[in-house]
Amino acid sequence: MSAPSPAIDSSDSGFAERYRAMSSRDVRFDGQFITGVHSTGIYCRPSCPAMTPKPQNITFYRTAAAAHEAGLRACKRCLPDAVPGSPEWNLRDDLASRAMRLIVDGTVEREGVPGLAQRLGYTSRHLGRVLTAELGAGPLALARAHRAQTARSLLVGTDLPIADVAFASGFSSVRQFNETVRSVYETTPSALRARHARRMPTADATTDYASADATTPDATTVRLRLPVRPPFDGTGVMRFLADHALVGIESGDDSSFRRLIRLPGGIAEIELRLDANDSCTAVAGTATASIAVDCVLKLGSLADLGTAIVRVRRLLDLDADSVSIDEALSRDAVLAPLVAARPGIRLPGTLDPAEALFRTMIGQQISVAAARTVLGRVAADLAETPGLFPTAEQFAERGREVVRGPASRVASIVGVAEALASGELRLDVGMPADELTARLVAMPGIGPWTAGYLAMRVLGNPDTLLTTDLVMLQSATKLGLPGTARGLAEHGARWAPWRSYAGLHLWAAR
């Protein structure tokens, strides 16, 4: 598939579709493209309530950074960056999309453009050429736009001091922060806050596992609302996390989830809660379809804030294009009633790729309840910090003493830990799905099911169907679908590029 253009003007074949979406102020497309209005010098989200501009005055952009590079500033009325992120970065697996996954995770701030390019396996110069050609901006400009978006959300949604907002957003200095905000939003940070500031509702505190305050006594608490693209099966994704929660590490129920996580700057605590005031199955495409997840973060380092937000969004799959997914899967007569029963189903991600791998290897071939017990015991015996899942280094050092089971299985788990600890095996969101699965399958003891499952959980890959999964095959048989791996794979081809979500429906229907 050829790469889409970074800018779409009235001569492009995709212009008419986007213009119709913008003219109808369809919120489903917010975050999926940017409307640049050159007669006013601003860029907007598709649902902006302002008067519809003439087609000849518009260019559509794939990223806010491309609009910045074209000399446009953000609309003060619709706040085009206060929306869910683009689902395109998970749907596509090309270089530009993989780069965007790493950029929003903060790789440029931590490792610079050379580090980003090295992770992707290209030179900095080639990466810059590709991103400019496909997204309309180079890696530095894309990272700058993401920092500006993070800064705006913190200025509007928190009471953090402005200097703290600057560093929490990834800026290296307050001066750089002020210049960027003025350039993007044509106002000062204090004026932006004064115009739009509001408070988050306070989340209820719980103490059913090790407190983060004991680990991060100087933690800064930040409360945010994370926007979601409707419809959203929030209860379903929260229930998944609660069902798999490990004693002593995680806690949750149908509306909340809480745990400690490792971030580049230290340990943090996250608490997520579905907003009781929002309808998580709001009708998509309407002006009232504004829903969010309440997020409370206790951070040891404010510099980790942007990374924490991105990882939470991936954990809950908040940027998924649920309307397109549901419409596509509903065309199958067998899946249609399942989709109607659970609109906006989401693909649970992970906060730590290595942790997801260990949990999958140790927990497969046993029940979820048994896996929780076994993993909880392993974590308690191996982890040096209470409330945290063990690292690859800890598995490599003492895994043989703690992990139970056949010798070959224990050897596989420890071998993976050693490969991760040494850097021989790498797992991150910037990898192509094919490369991730190939690297995993090459490791002793890891088969195609585990590799496919990790592609779904770590990369958010939307098009993986685990056709050898016994529960999925049993569910398919019960529903009248082919009950063999080959038959299900052939039938499931019609579900592309959303086969991961089809599999979630089959699992839920068991």
GUVO-443756 format. One record per residue (C-alpha): x, y, z. Coordinates in nm, 3 decimals, decimal comma. Each point is the difference from the previous one (the first is absolute). Layout:
# residues N
<<X Y Z>>
...
END
This chain:
# residues 510
<<0,000 0,000 0,000>>
<<0,140 0,337 -0,095>>
<<0,047 0,251 0,275>>
<<-0,272 0,268 0,028>>
<<0,090 0,360 -0,067>>
<<0,077 0,221 0,302>>
<<-0,237 0,265 -0,137>>
<<-0,324 -0,045 -0,192>>
<<-0,127 0,295 -0,200>>
<<-0,308 0,040 -0,218>>
<<0,166 -0,179 -0,292>>
<<0,047 -0,321 0,203>>
<<-0,247 -0,289 -0,029>>
<<-0,042 -0,021 0,378>>
<<-0,088 0,366 0,038>>
<<-0,374 -0,036 -0,057>>
<<-0,042 -0,263 0,271>>
<<0,182 0,212 0,255>>
<<-0,187 0,313 -0,102>>
<<-0,333 -0,179 0,055>>
<<0,115 -0,115 0,345>>
<<0,109 0,354 0,087>>
<<-0,318 0,158 -0,136>>
<<-0,214 -0,231 0,214>>
<<0,225 0,069 0,303>>
<<0,038 -0,375 0,051>>
<<0,192 -0,059 0,325>>
<<0,095 -0,350 -0,114>>
<<0,278 0,154 -0,208>>
<<0,144 0,219 0,275>>
<<0,367 -0,093 0,037>>
<<0,005 -0,188 -0,329>>
<<0,082 0,302 -0,216>>
<<0,051 0,374 0,034>>
<<-0,186 0,269 -0,194>>
<<0,233 0,283 -0,102>>
<<-0,187 0,320 -0,085>>
<<0,245 0,220 -0,187>>
<<-0,234 0,300 -0,027>>
<<0,007 0,037 0,380>>
<<0,341 -0,154 0,072>>
<<-0,136 -0,258 0,245>>
<<-0,046 -0,376 0,014>>
<<-0,302 -0,172 0,152>>
<<-0,142 -0,336 0,095>>
<<-0,264 -0,132 -0,247>>
<<-0,285 0,070 0,246>>
<<0,090 0,367 0,053>>
<<-0,326 0,197 0,041>>
<<0,128 0,296 -0,200>>
<<-0,148 0,089 -0,340>>
<<0,099 -0,254 -0,266>>
<<0,280 0,148 -0,213>>
<<0,000 -0,015 -0,377>>
<<0,175 -0,304 -0,153>>
<<0,258 0,212 -0,178>>
<<0,118 0,140 0,335>>
<<0,062 -0,342 0,159>>
<<0,279 -0,253 0,016>>
<<-0,038 -0,314 0,209>>
<<0,305 -0,121 0,193>>
<<0,084 -0,330 0,163>>
<<0,170 0,160 0,300>>
<<-0,011 0,323 0,197>>
<<0,375 0,030 -0,060>>
<<-0,061 0,020 -0,375>>
<<-0,246 0,284 0,059>>
<<0,259 0,175 0,220>>
<<0,259 -0,037 -0,275>>
<<-0,248 0,156 -0,244>>
<<-0,013 0,309 0,224>>
<<-0,340 -0,067 0,160>>
<<-0,092 0,034 0,368>>
<<-0,248 -0,198 0,208>>
<<-0,361 0,115 0,011>>
<<-0,082 0,153 0,339>>
<<-0,364 -0,099 -0,033>>
<<0,014 -0,374 -0,072>>
<<0,344 -0,085 0,151>>
<<0,093 -0,253 -0,271>>
<<0,250 -0,185 0,221>>
<<-0,248 -0,061 0,285>>
<<-0,125 -0,318 -0,167>>
<<0,093 -0,369 -0,007>>
<<0,313 -0,082 -0,198>>
<<0,009 -0,140 -0,350>>
<<-0,079 -0,374 -0,027>>
<<0,204 -0,006 -0,320>>
<<0,330 -0,056 0,181>>
<<-0,117 -0,345 0,115>>
<<-0,192 -0,086 -0,316>>
<<0,299 0,060 -0,225>>
<<0,336 -0,167 0,056>>
<<0,217 0,211 -0,229>>
<<0,303 0,200 0,109>>
<<-0,193 0,323 0,055>>
<<-0,259 -0,166 0,224>>
<<0,262 -0,184 0,204>>
<<0,194 0,322 0,039>>
<<-0,312 0,177 0,126>>
<<-0,059 -0,271 0,261>>
<<0,351 0,060 0,136>>
<<-0,018 0,379 -0,028>>
<<-0,316 0,025 0,211>>
<<0,160 -0,238 0,252>>
<<0,273 0,261 0,053>>
<<0,291 -0,165 -0,182>>
<<0,121 0,325 -0,156>>
<<0,007 0,173 0,340>>
<<0,194 -0,287 0,159>>
<<0,228 -0,113 -0,284>>
<<-0,012 0,272 -0,263>>
<<-0,061 -0,051 -0,370>>
<<0,308 -0,228 -0,034>>
<<-0,146 -0,229 0,268>>
<<-0,337 -0,004 -0,175>>
<<0,162 -0,082 -0,332>>
<<0,209 -0,277 0,155>>
<<-0,306 -0,163 0,153>>
<<-0,165 0,002 -0,340>>
<<0,309 -0,129 -0,181>>
<<0,058 0,298 -0,229>>
<<0,230 0,301 -0,017>>
<<-0,124 0,330 0,141>>
<<0,012 0,156 -0,346>>
<<-0,210 -0,272 -0,161>>
<<-0,251 0,008 0,285>>
<<-0,035 0,377 -0,034>>
<<-0,061 -0,030 -0,376>>
<<-0,269 -0,266 0,046>>
<<-0,184 0,182 0,277>>
<<0,006 0,331 -0,184>>
<<-0,128 -0,164 -0,319>>
<<-0,276 -0,201 0,170>>
<<-0,098 0,206 0,305>>
<<0,100 0,349 -0,107>>
<<0,257 0,051 0,277>>
<<0,325 -0,147 0,124>>
<<0,050 -0,180 0,333>>
<<0,094 0,313 0,195>>
<<-0,309 0,187 -0,122>>
<<-0,224 -0,299 0,074>>
<<0,143 -0,029 0,351>>
<<-0,041 0,375 0,050>>
<<-0,367 -0,020 -0,101>>
<<-0,057 -0,286 0,242>>
<<0,166 0,198 0,280>>
<<-0,225 0,296 -0,078>>
<<-0,309 -0,220 0,015>>
<<0,109 -0,147 0,333>>
<<0,071 0,349 0,135>>
<<-0,343 0,128 -0,102>>
<<-0,177 -0,291 0,171>>
<<0,198 0,061 0,320>>
<<-0,058 0,375 -0,005>>
<<-0,372 -0,052 -0,046>>
<<-0,056 -0,307 0,214>>
<<0,237 0,036 0,296>>
<<0,118 0,252 0,257>>
<<0,367 -0,080 -0,053>>
<<0,225 0,306 0,012>>
<<0,079 0,120 -0,350>>
<<0,371 -0,082 0,039>>
<<-0,093 -0,357 0,098>>
<<-0,229 -0,024 -0,303>>
<<0,294 0,094 -0,221>>
<<0,225 -0,280 0,122>>
<<-0,284 -0,253 0,034>>
<<-0,079 0,060 -0,369>>
<<0,357 -0,083 -0,102>>
<<0,136 0,349 -0,060>>
<<0,361 0,056 0,098>>
<<-0,058 0,357 0,117>>
<<-0,283 0,234 0,098>>
<<0,106 0,237 -0,277>>
<<-0,036 -0,272 -0,264>>
<<-0,338 -0,089 0,149>>
<<-0,125 0,359 -0,010>>
<<0,116 0,049 -0,359>>
<<-0,169 -0,320 -0,116>>
<<-0,332 0,072 0,170>>
<<0,002 0,353 -0,142>>
<<0,080 -0,132 -0,348>>
<<-0,259 -0,280 -0,001>>
<<-0,286 0,163 0,191>>
<<0,078 0,372 -0,056>>
<<-0,026 0,069 0,372>>
<<0,201 -0,038 0,316>>
<<-0,019 -0,305 0,227>>
<<-0,162 0,203 0,280>>
<<-0,260 0,145 -0,236>>
<<-0,075 -0,344 -0,141>>
<<-0,055 -0,131 0,352>>
<<-0,217 0,293 0,100>>
<<-0,225 -0,047 -0,303>>
<<-0,058 -0,374 0,024>>
<<0,103 -0,121 0,346>>
<<-0,226 -0,244 0,184>>
<<0,048 -0,249 0,279>>
<<-0,014 -0,378 -0,016>>
<<-0,233 -0,173 0,249>>
<<0,200 -0,154 0,281>>
<<0,036 -0,378 -0,032>>
<<-0,083 -0,219 0,297>>
<<0,308 -0,137 0,174>>
<<0,046 -0,370 0,064>>
<<0,260 -0,182 0,210>>
<<-0,041 -0,363 -0,093>>
<<0,364 -0,050 -0,103>>
<<0,345 0,150 0,056>>
<<-0,024 0,378 0,005>>
<<0,202 0,197 -0,254>>
<<0,076 0,257 0,267>>
<<0,237 -0,247 0,168>>
<<0,191 -0,044 -0,326>>
<<-0,019 0,356 -0,133>>
<<-0,027 0,224 0,308>>
<<0,056 0,316 -0,206>>
<<-0,258 -0,095 -0,263>>
<<-0,199 0,271 -0,175>>
<<-0,369 -0,079 -0,046>>
<<-0,157 0,097 -0,333>>
<<-0,367 -0,047 -0,083>>
<<-0,110 -0,003 -0,362>>
<<-0,293 -0,091 -0,222>>
<<0,108 -0,211 -0,297>>
<<-0,231 0,051 -0,299>>
<<-0,144 -0,309 -0,167>>
<<-0,135 -0,055 -0,350>>
<<-0,354 -0,147 0,040>>
<<-0,154 -0,249 0,015>>
<<0,210 -0,138 0,284>>
<<-0,048 -0,331 0,181>>
<<0,175 0,134 0,308>>
<<-0,153 -0,258 0,230>>
<<0,128 -0,280 -0,221>>
<<0,362 0,114 -0,004>>
<<-0,003 0,077 0,373>>
<<-0,147 -0,345 0,071>>
<<0,277 -0,162 -0,206>>
<<0,265 0,179 0,203>>
<<-0,174 -0,087 0,328>>
<<-0,036 -0,367 -0,096>>
<<0,375 -0,019 -0,071>>
<<0,110 0,217 0,295>>
<<0,285 -0,147 0,207>>
<<-0,034 0,002 0,376>>
<<0,238 0,252 0,152>>
<<0,058 0,179 -0,330>>
<<-0,334 0,097 -0,150>>
<<-0,356 0,055 0,112>>
<<-0,312 0,079 -0,196>>
<<-0,368 -0,055 -0,073>>
<<-0,248 0,085 -0,274>>
<<0,071 0,372 0,024>>
<<0,353 0,045 0,137>>
<<0,357 -0,126 -0,012>>
<<0,307 0,078 0,209>>
<<0,365 -0,104 0,012>>
<<0,366 0,106 0,014>>
<<0,204 0,023 -0,319>>
<<0,360 0,066 -0,100>>
<<0,059 0,305 -0,216>>
<<0,329 0,134 -0,142>>
<<0,038 0,243 0,292>>
<<-0,110 -0,228 0,282>>
<<-0,299 -0,173 0,156>>
<<-0,351 0,137 -0,033>>
<<-0,348 -0,091 0,112>>
<<-0,299 0,012 -0,231>>
<<-0,367 -0,005 0,087>>
<<-0,260 -0,010 -0,276>>
<<-0,372 0,043 0,039>>
<<-0,289 0,009 -0,243>>
<<-0,181 0,330 0,034>>
<<-0,342 -0,072 0,150>>
<<-0,132 0,322 -0,157>>
<<0,081 -0,109 -0,353>>
<<-0,173 -0,260 -0,211>>
<<0,275 -0,231 -0,115>>
<<-0,218 -0,114 -0,287>>
<<-0,080 0,355 -0,116>>
<<-0,132 0,024 -0,353>>
<<0,294 0,065 -0,229>>
<<-0,022 0,285 -0,246>>
<<-0,203 0,228 0,225>>
<<0,111 0,320 0,163>>
<<-0,068 -0,148 0,346>>
<<0,219 -0,305 -0,053>>
<<0,270 0,127 0,235>>
<<0,118 -0,265 0,242>>
<<0,314 -0,045 0,201>>
<<0,183 -0,216 0,251>>
<<0,105 0,158 0,329>>
<<0,371 -0,055 0,058>>
<<0,195 0,066 0,320>>
<<0,379 -0,026 -0,028>>
<<0,249 0,011 0,288>>
<<0,333 0,064 -0,166>>
<<0,349 -0,016 0,141>>
<<0,116 0,212 -0,296>>
<<-0,224 0,252 -0,177>>
<<0,199 -0,063 -0,317>>
<<-0,178 -0,338 -0,019>>
<<-0,346 0,153 -0,027>>
<<-0,032 -0,002 -0,378>>
<<0,129 -0,357 -0,022>>
<<-0,238 -0,114 0,274>>
<<-0,299 0,152 -0,180>>
<<0,090 -0,167 -0,329>>
<<0,046 -0,340 0,165>>
<<-0,331 0,025 0,182>>
<<-0,171 0,088 -0,326>>
<<0,154 -0,308 -0,161>>
<<-0,098 -0,215 0,299>>
<<-0,368 0,093 -0,045>>
<<0,016 0,032 -0,382>>
<<-0,155 0,346 0,029>>
<<0,091 0,108 -0,353>>
<<-0,168 -0,288 -0,184>>
<<-0,233 0,092 -0,286>>
<<-0,291 -0,195 0,146>>
<<-0,253 0,126 -0,253>>
<<0,198 -0,140 -0,292>>
<<0,075 -0,323 0,189>>
<<-0,363 -0,060 0,095>>
<<-0,130 0,088 -0,346>>
<<0,245 -0,240 -0,168>>
<<-0,059 -0,293 0,235>>
<<-0,379 0,048 -0,007>>
<<0,001 -0,088 -0,369>>
<<0,053 -0,361 0,108>>
<<-0,341 -0,139 0,097>>
<<0,154 -0,214 0,275>>
<<0,192 0,283 0,162>>
<<-0,271 0,266 -0,039>>
<<-0,194 -0,092 0,317>>
<<0,324 -0,029 0,198>>
<<0,101 0,350 -0,110>>
<<-0,347 0,135 0,083>>
<<0,031 -0,148 0,348>>
<<0,345 0,151 0,062>>
<<0,049 0,311 -0,214>>
<<0,340 0,161 0,026>>
<<0,184 -0,311 0,119>>
<<0,365 0,081 0,074>>
<<0,325 -0,193 -0,028>>
<<0,174 0,009 0,341>>
<<0,363 0,101 -0,031>>
<<0,285 -0,018 0,248>>
<<0,202 0,246 0,204>>
<<0,321 -0,205 -0,030>>
<<0,079 -0,225 -0,300>>
<<0,243 -0,224 0,192>>
<<-0,253 -0,049 0,279>>
<<-0,265 -0,095 -0,255>>
<<0,235 -0,262 -0,145>>
<<0,077 -0,160 0,337>>
<<-0,365 0,002 0,103>>
<<-0,097 -0,165 -0,327>>
<<0,268 -0,269 0,015>>
<<-0,068 -0,088 0,364>>
<<-0,377 0,026 -0,020>>
<<-0,076 -0,184 -0,322>>
<<-0,155 -0,348 0,009>>
<<-0,151 0,065 0,345>>
<<-0,314 0,183 0,105>>
<<-0,001 0,375 0,055>>
<<-0,061 -0,050 0,373>>
<<0,290 -0,246 0,029>>
<<0,225 0,232 -0,202>>
<<-0,077 0,287 0,238>>
<<0,100 -0,215 0,297>>
<<0,319 -0,131 -0,159>>
<<0,108 0,338 -0,133>>
<<-0,076 0,171 0,330>>
<<0,225 -0,246 0,182>>
<<0,279 0,034 -0,255>>
<<-0,019 0,380 0,017>>
<<0,009 0,000 0,380>>
<<0,305 -0,230 0,004>>
<<0,198 0,177 -0,273>>
<<-0,077 0,372 0,016>>
<<0,223 0,212 0,218>>
<<-0,259 0,279 0,026>>
<<-0,341 -0,096 0,147>>
<<-0,286 0,065 -0,241>>
<<0,212 -0,022 -0,315>>
<<0,024 -0,284 -0,249>>
<<0,353 -0,147 -0,025>>
<<0,238 0,126 -0,268>>
<<0,165 -0,214 -0,267>>
<<0,324 0,028 0,196>>
<<-0,168 -0,141 0,311>>
<<-0,149 -0,289 -0,198>>
<<0,341 -0,071 -0,154>>
<<0,175 0,003 0,337>>
<<-0,240 -0,204 0,213>>
<<-0,265 -0,135 -0,236>>
<<0,120 -0,359 0,026>>
<<-0,046 0,012 0,378>>
<<-0,351 0,142 -0,007>>
<<-0,183 -0,104 -0,319>>
<<-0,164 -0,343 0,028>>
<<-0,081 -0,245 -0,276>>
<<0,172 -0,227 -0,253>>
<<0,373 0,065 -0,032>>
<<-0,035 0,090 -0,369>>
<<-0,264 0,261 0,075>>
<<0,203 0,155 0,279>>
<<0,303 0,006 -0,229>>
<<-0,202 0,179 -0,269>>
<<-0,119 0,269 0,242>>
<<0,349 0,056 0,140>>
<<0,146 -0,002 -0,353>>
<<-0,241 0,273 -0,106>>
<<0,090 0,198 0,312>>
<<0,370 -0,027 -0,078>>
<<-0,059 0,108 -0,360>>
<<-0,202 0,302 0,113>>
<<0,254 0,095 0,267>>
<<0,291 -0,018 -0,244>>
<<-0,180 0,185 -0,279>>
<<0,002 -0,300 -0,231>>
<<-0,381 0,007 0,004>>
<<-0,172 0,337 -0,024>>
<<-0,369 0,076 0,038>>
<<-0,140 0,347 -0,061>>
<<-0,288 0,174 -0,173>>
<<0,219 0,110 -0,289>>
<<0,041 -0,353 -0,137>>
<<-0,195 -0,133 -0,300>>
<<-0,239 -0,278 0,097>>
<<0,172 -0,249 -0,232>>
<<0,340 0,075 0,152>>
<<-0,133 -0,030 0,354>>
<<-0,163 -0,337 -0,064>>
<<0,304 -0,131 -0,190>>
<<0,236 0,093 0,282>>
<<-0,225 -0,159 0,259>>
<<-0,057 -0,324 -0,191>>
<<0,378 -0,031 -0,044>>
<<0,034 -0,028 0,379>>
<<-0,023 -0,355 0,142>>
<<-0,335 -0,066 0,161>>
<<-0,195 0,277 -0,175>>
<<-0,252 -0,104 -0,262>>
<<-0,220 0,187 -0,250>>
<<-0,289 0,040 0,249>>
<<0,219 0,177 0,256>>
<<0,162 0,217 -0,268>>
<<-0,338 0,097 -0,146>>
<<-0,145 0,076 0,340>>
<<0,297 0,225 0,080>>
<<-0,042 0,181 -0,333>>
<<-0,354 0,083 0,110>>
<<0,085 0,104 0,356>>
<<0,337 0,173 -0,053>>
<<-0,047 0,163 -0,342>>
<<-0,377 0,037 0,005>>
<<0,002 -0,184 -0,333>>
<<-0,362 0,003 -0,119>>
<<0,023 -0,282 -0,252>>
<<0,120 -0,312 0,185>>
<<-0,234 -0,300 0,018>>
<<0,115 -0,279 0,233>>
<<-0,149 -0,282 -0,203>>
<<0,158 -0,275 0,212>>
<<-0,151 0,129 0,324>>
<<-0,222 -0,274 0,144>>
<<-0,250 0,235 0,163>>
<<-0,031 0,200 -0,320>>
<<-0,056 -0,316 -0,204>>
<<-0,263 -0,127 0,244>>
<<-0,179 0,333 -0,015>>
<<0,018 0,002 -0,380>>
<<-0,151 -0,348 -0,014>>
<<-0,283 0,098 0,234>>
<<-0,079 0,299 -0,219>>
<<-0,001 -0,202 -0,321>>
<<0,338 0,121 -0,124>>
<<0,275 -0,240 -0,116>>
<<0,140 -0,186 0,300>>
<<0,344 -0,075 -0,141>>
<<0,302 0,228 -0,009>>
<<0,015 -0,005 -0,377>>
<<-0,374 0,051 -0,044>>
<<-0,013 0,286 0,251>>
<<0,299 0,166 -0,168>>
<<-0,170 -0,019 -0,340>>
<<-0,330 0,133 0,131>>
<<0,176 0,265 0,210>>
<<0,170 0,152 -0,303>>
<<-0,318 0,200 -0,054>>
<<0,050 0,166 0,341>>
<<0,331 0,165 -0,100>>
<<0,140 0,239 0,110>>
<<-0,187 -0,049 0,329>>
<<0,054 -0,370 0,070>>
<<0,134 0,064 0,351>>
<<-0,332 0,159 0,095>>
<<-0,194 -0,284 -0,161>>
<<0,199 -0,238 0,219>>
<<-0,095 0,201 0,308>>
<<-0,366 -0,046 -0,088>>
<<0,051 -0,374 -0,043>>
<<0,173 -0,022 0,338>>
<<-0,282 0,197 0,163>>
<<-0,262 -0,230 -0,155>>
<<0,146 -0,320 0,144>>
END
